[in-house]
Amino acid sequence: MVSFSRNSRSIIANWWWTVDKTLLTLITLLLAIGIFLNFSASPSVANRIGVGSFHFIKRQLFFVPIAYGAMLFLSMQSLKTIRRTAIVGYGVALFLMVLTLFCGEETKGASRWISFFGFSLQPSEFVKPTFAVVAAWLFEGQKKYCDFPGNLLSMAFYALTAALLLLQPDLGMTIVVTLIWGFQFFLSGLSISLVVILGLLGLAGAVAAYFIFPHVHVRVDQFLASENSLGYQIKKSLEAFQSGGFFGRGPGEGVVKVNIPDAHTDFIFAVAAEEYGMLLCLLIVGIYAAIVVRSMLISAKDNNLFIILSAAALSASFGLQAIINMASSLHMMPTKGMTLPFISYGGSSLLATALGMGMLLAITRKNVHAEDKDETYEE
């Protein structure tokens, strides 16, 4: 039997007394809300495509324990193991992204998925957390060793990642990766002049994307269009928010959700609004904000640059994805096929988010990395 005494030397006991229980509780609560909302959102979508009312729920319930178990396992690991996991994961994700260009499943004009044993995997989802940790390691190396070209390597890996994402094409994911990488670069000591230059280059790239990618052109035009010209899903999403009011119509009582094609994925926030009202929506927003702010505050107290950069990037990526999903549902920005972390249906999103949060929980553990902080580059 495992002892949870503070004096116990078991891995589990050590993890229990060092992991941030507030973060773990908030993440667990998000997963529970996600299961709950999938029971409301997915049956109508499943019935529409003729796969049985509980098709998506069963698949989600299959992935949830796997993702949660993987997250807990990663949260028990050392910094060295987390770094190695990120490097291997990043390399595998890049390889699979290359494969999607040749044998990927094309959906809505984009090749982002690859099939394995009956399951579809989106490799780009795994690039976000793994690249964040790899970039943090490289930026720290630049500061720690004068002859280590960490910044140049980071820029090279970023360029490779962005190029593969744009070839799919996936502009939304490219923007997220760019913002997170730029945020890390800034935290590592990037000069203000270079910040301005990179910002202008990013703005120019966004404008160019409007003219290069037809789907970006359409989505931006729809976003800027008058109320009568809004896209079908956005119209229904806004109707769901109006229908729910502050307290919602009640569990299973939503009527607008039946007409939202992606109610279980991109627009699950609208389902939460219709059936449980703005009360649940505000709770969800609060949980995401608490996770991001607490993670950054914990990492800011450390004097290890790798911990600061990786924790900041993982939490910011998590929060940014949530903001994009919720803002799209509320017509506050152009629509982007990005899931709500831990809540939307999707195996790839769930597993990739669990990977990121597992690494975050490991990195933010209290007083357990003293021995391996100085061994980051020793192999």
N, C-alpha and C positions, 0 to 999 in steps of 0.2 A: 504494500500500500504506500502511495506517495505521501510524504510528509510535506506540509506547507509551512513548517516552522521557518522563521527567518534564518535560523542557523543551519537549515538543511542545505546540502550541496547538490541536490538533484537539479536537473535542468529545468524541470517544470516549476519547482518551488522558486528557483532563482528568477525564472521568467515572471512568475506571479507577483513577486515583490518588487520587480523593477519596471514592468510594463506600465504604461500610462493607462490606468483603468478607465479614466474619463473618455479618452479617445476610443478605447475598445468598446465601451458602452454605447457611445454615439454611433459608431460604425455598425454595431450589432442592431441598434434601433433602426437604422436606415435599411438594413437587410430585411428586417421584420416588416417594415412599412412597404418595401418593395414586393414581398410575397403577398401581403394583404391587398395591394393595389392591382397586382396581376390577376387575382381572382375576380376583380371588378372589370378590368380593362380587356383581358384577352379572350373571353368566351365569344363575344360578338365578332371579333376578328377571325377567330377559328371557324365559327359557323359560316362566315361569309366565304371563306375559301374551301369549305367542305372537309375539314380535317378532324372534326369532333370538338365539342365545347372545351374540353380540358387538355387539349393537345399542348398548348404553350405552357400551361401551368405545370403539367407533368415534366416537361423538359426543363423548366426553370427550377423545379424542386429537385431535379437530378443534379443540376450544376451548383445549386446553393451550398450544400454540405461540402462538396469538393472544393469550391472557392474558399469557403470559410476555414476549412481544415488547412488548405495551403497557406492562407493568410496567417493563421496561428503558428504553423510550422516555421514560416519565414520570420515571424516576429521574435522567435527564440534564437535566431542566428547572430553571429558576430559581424562586425563591420567588414572583415575580410571576406566572409562567406557571402554577405550581401553584395559586395563589389563584384565578386566572381560570378554570382548568379546574374547580376545585371549585364556583365560583359558577354557571358554565354547567351543569355536571353536576347540581347540586342543583336548579336551575330545571327542567331537562328531567325529572328524576326525579319532582319534585312534579307536573308536568303529566301524566306517564304514570300516576301514582298516582290522579289525578282521573279519568283515562280508565278505569282498572280498575273504578271504581265504576259505570260505565255500560255498558262493553262488555268487561269482564274475564272470564276463564274462572273459573267457580266450582268449587272443589275442597274437599271436606269442609266445606261451608258458608261458605267464605271466598273472596272475589274478590281475589286477589293477583297474578294473572298476566294478561298481555296478549300476543297472538300477533302475530309479525312474520315474514312470508315462511317460514312453516312452523316457526319457532322460538318457544318461549314465554319471555317475559322477566318477571322479578319486579322491578319498579321500586324497591320498598322496600329491596332489597339495596344499591342504589346511593345511597340516602339516607344510610346510616350513615357511609361515609367522607367524602362530600362535605359533609354537614352539620357533621361534626366540624371540618373545615378552615374552613368559613364561620363557625362559631361562634367559633373561635380568633381569626380576623381581627377579628370584632366585639368580642370581649372585649379584645383588644389596643387597638383603637381607643378604647374607653372610657377606658383608662389613658393613652393617648398624647395624646388631644385632649379637653379639658374640655367642649367643646360637641358632642361626638359621642355620640349616644345608643346606644352599642354594646350595653349590657346590656338595654335595652328592646327593641331590634331582635332581639337573640338570643332573648329570651323570646317575642316575637311569632312568630318563625320556628319555635321549639320547639313552641309551642301549635298552630300550623298543621300541623306535621309529625305531632305526636302525634294530632291530631284525624283526619287522613287515615288514619293507621295503625289507629286504633280503629274507623273506619268500614268497614274491609275485612272483618272485624276481624282484627288481628294484635297481640294483647296482648304476646306475647313480644318482638317487635321494638320495641314501644313502651317496654317496660321497659329494653331494652338502650340505646336512644337516650336515655331519661331518665337512666339511670345515668351514661352517658358525658358528657352535657351537664352534669349536676350536678357531676361530677368536674372538668370544665373550669371551671365557675363557682367551685367551691371553690378551685382553684389560682389563679384570677385575683384572689382576695382577698375572697371572700364571707365575711361575718361568721359567727361560730359560731351566733349566735341565728337567723339566716336558714337556716343549714344544718339546725338542729333543726326549724324550721318546715317547710321543704321536705321533710325526711325524714318528718315526721308526715303531711304531705299525700300523699306517695307511698305510705305505709303504708295510709292511708285509701282511696286509689285502688285499691290491690291488693285490699283487702277488698271494696270496691264491685264490682270486676270479677268476684269470685267469685259474686256474686248477679245480676249483669247478663248475663254471657256464659255460656250453657249449656255450651259446650265447656270453659271454664275450670273450671266447677263439677264437671264429670265428671272432668277430669284431676286436680284436687286431691283429690277423693274417692277416686279410684283410687290415688293416691300414699299416702293415709292409710289405705287399706284393709289388711286382713290379707293374709298371703302367699297364701292360697287365692283371694283376690278380685282379684289383680293383673291388669292388662291383658295380652292375649296377647303383644304384642311385648316388653313388659318381662319377662315370664316367660321367653321364648325368649332374650332378651338376657342375662339372668342365667345361664341354662343354658349359653350360649356361653362366658361367662367361666369358669364352673366346669369346662366341658369342656376348655378350653385349658390350664388350669394355668399354670405358670411359663414353660414352653418351647413350648407349643402342640402341636397335632396334626400340623402340617406343612402346607406350601403345597398348597392344593386339597383337603385332607383334612377340612375342616369338614363336619359333618353337621347341626348345629343351624342354621347360617346359611341353609340351604335353606328353612327354615320361617319366616324373618323377612321380612315383606313389604317393609320399607324398609331392607334390609340394605346397599344401595349408597349410601344417603343418611344418614338420621337415625341408623342403627345400624351404621355401618361400623366404629366403634370396637369393637363386639362381635365382628365378623368378624376384626379384627386380633387380638383376645384369643384367639379359638378356634383360629385357625390358626398364630399366631406367639407366643402366650402373653403373659404380663404383661411379659416382657422387651421386646417391641416397644412395648407400651402405655406403659411407663415411659420409653422412648426418645422417643416422641411427646410425652408430657407435658413431658419435659425440653426438647425443641426449642421448644415453644410458650413455656415459661417463659423460656428463654434469649432469644428474640426480644423478648418484652415487657420484660424487665429490662434488656437491653442498649439497647434503643431509649430507655427512660426515662433511663438513666444518661447516654447520649450527649446527649440534649436538655437534661438538667439542668445540663450544663456550659456551656450557651450563656446569654447574657444577653438574648436576644431573646424576648419573651413569646409572640410568634406561633409561633416554633419550639417552645418548651416546651409550649404548650397543644395545638398540632396533633399533635405527635409523641406526647405523652402520650395524647391521645384516640384516635388511630389504633391505637396499640399496645394500649391497654386494650380497645378494641372488638374487636380481633383475639383477644386472650386471653380476654375474657369470652365470646365466641361459642364458643370451644373448650371452655371450662369448662362452659357450658350443655349442649353436645352430649354431652360425656363423662359429666357428672353424671347426665344423663337416662338414658343407657345403663346406668349402674350403679344406677339407682333411688335416687339421692341427692337428687332433686328431681322435681317433676311433669314429664312428658314435654312437649317443645316441638319442633315441626318446624323445627329449626335445624341447618344442615349443619356439618360439621367443616371449618374453613377449609383450602382447598387439597387436602383429602383426599377428602371426599364427592363423589359425582357431582352435577353441576349446572352448566350454563353460566352462569346468572345469578350464582350464588354465586362461581364461579371468576373471572369477569370483574370483579365488584365487589370481591372480595378483592385481585385483582391491581391494581386502581385504587388501593385504599387503601395497599397495600404499595409501589407505585410512588411515590406521594406521600411516604410515610414515608422511603423510601430517598433521595429528593431532598432532603427537609428535613434529614436527618441527615448529609448529605455534609460533609466537612471543609473549612473555610476557603474556601468558594466563594460564600457569600452576603453577603459584606461590602458589595458594591456595591449590592445591591438590598434590604438590610434596611431602609433608611430610605426606600425608595420604595414601601412597601406600599400606601399610599393615594393615590399619584400616578397619575392616569389621563390 
